[in-house]
Amino acid sequence: MATDSKKEAFRKYLESAGVIDSMTKVLVALYEEPEKPEQAIAYIKTQLGFPTPADYDELKASAKYEELEKEKEDLTTKVTELEEKIVSLESAGEEAK
């Protein structure tokens, strides 16, 4: 009996989150395709908004990607510097005791 209530609660969760509706739309679109794609999972991912490998390659080739990589490097360096500063301040505080 507890299993049935868990299943029902999960079904309600999926319904309230819009998952059932989204999956139904995707599966109907796949069903209505005149020529079924060879990669059904890739088709479903695309329909749900996942980036395709071509999208990923395009993003990686863009200037924005390079900007973000540079920003990430700068932030990583800053985090490292701040961590070192924290350690040195903690050490100085312990020595002062």
Steps between C-alpha positions, in 0.01 A plus 500: 500500500784740583650435157176606330488824696867571417430439131195726511694775681778474242249514212343814654845654538583432133165641393531816710855558376385477137713195426212283380374772267848565356576134448161442340562784253844366412376145453207617287742701284720192462197288412390751236843516333459355150851356510604387843845619606769238547590645838172530689672612821683780316168607345335511843790696648481752216124537546552562871756773425831323557780644290608295203867421437491763224369758752781410737764529227358836391509631855853377554614677182337830599678799648265488799642159594851641497387793716343265750807278511719805570260621769501153657882498509505848657246399764683177577821697552319748725348219707842343546647835607217560747533150645872561552422834665250333735756239600764766565257713704394197704865416560574856607198498733614176665853637545362813667325291765 
